[in-house]
Amino acid sequence: MSSFYHKHYTILPNDYFNAGSASSDIKKTLKQLKVSKDIIKKVSVASYEAEINVVIHSFGGSVDLHIVNHTLYLQFTDSGPGIDDIELAMKPGYTTASEISRLNGFGAGMGLVNIKASADEMTLISDPNGTILKLKFFLHTEDANEII
């Protein structure tokens, strides 16, 4: 049996007031769809970290939530400036966050590390035009049977 669910969110740059609102809605949606608590926790950590990265490092972007069959997909897309060195950006504690971001409590350099640890699969593509972060979470059978 095939199931499909989709939601789209816009993420504004430097919008510290609303930072995390898309992730909160994703969490609420997953609860309504009766996804297991362990999956919700993993998705919530990864989506929050990725959303914050878009807010503090990009010119703005979006996130799309897709659930197809037994898999949940999140795709974060932004319009630049991109990540100069992905390997370096993946190191714990490395940050390029601005002073304003750090004063707002963000930019500790653990975002990508936490995302990778939470997702079942992660793909990160970046150039000066922007960044695409694709995350995949495998749902347990009981999750997938409840959705849609």
N, C-alpha and C positions, 0 to 999 in steps of 0.2 A: 504494500500500500504506500502510495506516495503522499507526502505532506509538504506544504510550502507556506512560509510566512516571511514577510518582508516589512522593514521599517527603515526610514531614512531620517537623518538628523543633520542639521547644519551646525558647524562649530565656528564661532567668531574668534579672531585673533585678539589676544590680550583681554579677553572678557572674563576676568577673574571672578566676577560676581556670579556668572552662570556656569563657571567651570565645573564639570561633573554632572550637569543636568541630563545630558544624553545618557550617560552611564547609569544614572539613577532610574531613568525611564526604562532602559534595557533591563535592569534588575527587576523592576516592577512587572514588566511584560513577561519575563521568564517565570516569575512567581505565578502570574495568572495562567500561564501555559502549563503549570505544574511540573516544571523542570526540577530535578533533584537539587537539594541544597548544596551539595559539593560542586556541582557544575555551575550553579549560580554564583558561588563564591569565586571560582576560577575566572568566570566570564567577567564578574564585577571588578576584580582586581585588574585584569588585563584591559578592560574597556576604560576604566577610570585613568589608568596610567597613560594609555594611548590618547585619550581625549585631552588630558592635561598637556601632553607633548604638543598636540596641535595648537592649543591655546597659547602656550608660552614660546613655541619655536617657529610657528608658521605664519603665513599671511592669511590664514583661514582655511577651512576645509569642511569635510563631512565624514559621517560614519554611516555605513549601511549594515543592517542586521538581516541576515538570511538564515532561515532554517529550512533545509531540504532533507527529507527522509530522516536519517539518524545523525545528521551533522549540522552544527551551528557555525555560521561564518560571520565574521566581522571584517569589514574593510574600511580602513581609515585612509582618506585621501586628502592631501593638502596641496596648496599652490605655491610652495616654495618657502624658504630658499634652498631646501634640501639639506641632506646630511653629508658633510664633506668626507668623512671617514667612518663608514659603518662599523668596521671592526673596532675602532677606538671608542665609538659611541656605545658599543655593547659592553664595555668594561665598567664594572661597578664603581660608582663615584665620579665617573667622568661626566661633566656637564658643560654646556655652552649657554646655560640660562642667564638671562640678563639680571642686573641688580634688582630691578623692579620685581621680577619673578621670584627671586630669592627672598626679597622682603615680604612677599605675599605667601611665603611658605612652600614654594615649589622649587624644582631644579636641583634636587639632591643627587642626581645622576644614577638613580636606580630604576627609572621607568622602563627602559628596554629590557633590563635584567629581569624585573618582575613580570613583564609581559611574556617573555620567553619561557619563564618558569611556570606560568599559569596556563598557557595555550598548549594544545596537543601538537599543533604545527604553527609555525610562524614564517612568513616570507616578508622581507623588507627590501624595497627597491627605492632608490633615491637619486635625484640629480638636481641641478639648480632650479628646474621648473617645478619641483615638488617631490613628495614622498608618498608611496603607497605601502601600507602595512596591512597584510592579509593574515588573519588569524582563523584557526580552525579548532573546533571543540567537538569531540565525539560524544554523542548523547548515549546514555544507557538505554537499554531496550524499554524500560518502564517510562523514561522521559519521552522517547520517540513515539510511543503508542498513545500518549496523552495529548500530544500537540496536534492542533487543528481538527 
